[in-house]
Amino acid sequence: MLRSTPNPKAAPLLADGISLHEAVEAFERELIFSRLERHGGNVKAARESLGLAKATFHRYMKRLGIAVRGMRARSERRCARPLGRQGRRP
């Protein structure tokens, strides 16, 4: 059975011009960032909460351009924790 109205949480992914690949990649990136934030930047806890093996999780992070340094997860498109002056934690 088809729904007559889309899920409101999916609205940003339903924009015209976005491909399925781009939508899936955006979802994966946001999910990984949300888990890293929930677990205070703890990569092991984040990957375990997603049920992923270490190598698989790191492969996702590499593909999505996510780098973890210390307690900060950074990406070209989004930063999990904003950096203060000179790249230090505020």
For each residue, the residues with C-beta under 8 A, 3 or more apart:
1:
2:
3: 6 7
4:
5:
6: 3 10 11 14
7: 3 10
8: 11
9:
10: 6 7 13 14
11: 6 8 14 15
12: 15 26
13: 10 18 23 26 27
14: 6 10 11 18
15: 11 12 18
16:
17:
18: 13 14 15 22 23 26
19: 22 23
20: 23 24
21: 24 25
22: 18 19 25 26
23: 13 18 19 20 26 27
24: 20 21 27 28
25: 21 22 28 29 64
26: 12 13 18 22 23 29 30
27: 13 23 24 30 31
28: 24 25 31 32 60 64
29: 25 26 32 33 64 66 75 77 78
30: 26 27 33 34
31: 27 28 34 35 50
32: 28 29 35 36 46 50 60 61 64 66 73
33: 29 30 36 37 66 73 75 78 80
34: 30 31 37 38
35: 31 32 38 39 46 47 49 50
36: 32 33 39 41 42 43 46 68 73 80
37: 33 34 40 41 73 80 81
38: 34 35 46 49
39: 35 36 42 45 46 49
40: 37 45 71
41: 36 37 68 70 71 72 73 80 81
42: 36 39 45 46
43: 36 46 47 57 68
44: 47 48 54
45: 39 40 42 48 49
46: 32 35 36 38 39 42 43 49 50 57
47: 35 43 44 50 52 53 54 56 57
48: 44 45 51 52
49: 35 38 39 45 46
50: 31 32 35 46 47 57
51: 48
52: 47 48 56 57 60
53: 47 56 57
54: 44 47 57 58
55: 58 59
56: 47 52 53 59 60
57: 43 46 47 50 52 53 54 60 61
58: 54 55 61 62
59: 55 56 62 63
60: 28 32 52 56 57 63 64 66
61: 32 57 58 64 66 67 68
62: 58 59 65 66
63: 59 60
64: 25 28 29 32 60 61 75
65: 62 75 76 77
66: 29 32 33 60 61 62 73 74 75
67: 61 73 74 75
68: 36 41 43 61 72 73 74
69: 72 74
70: 41
71: 40 41 81 89
72: 41 68 69 79 80 81 83 89
73: 32 33 36 37 41 66 67 68 79 80 81
74: 66 67 68 69 79 80
75: 29 33 64 65 66 67 78 79 80
76: 65
77: 29 65
78: 29 33 75
79: 72 73 74 75 82 83
80: 33 36 37 41 72 73 74 75
81: 37 41 71 72 73 89
82: 79 90
83: 72 79 87 88 89 90
84: 87 88 89 90
85: 88
86:
87: 83 84
88: 83 84 85
89: 71 72 81 83 84
90: 82 83 84
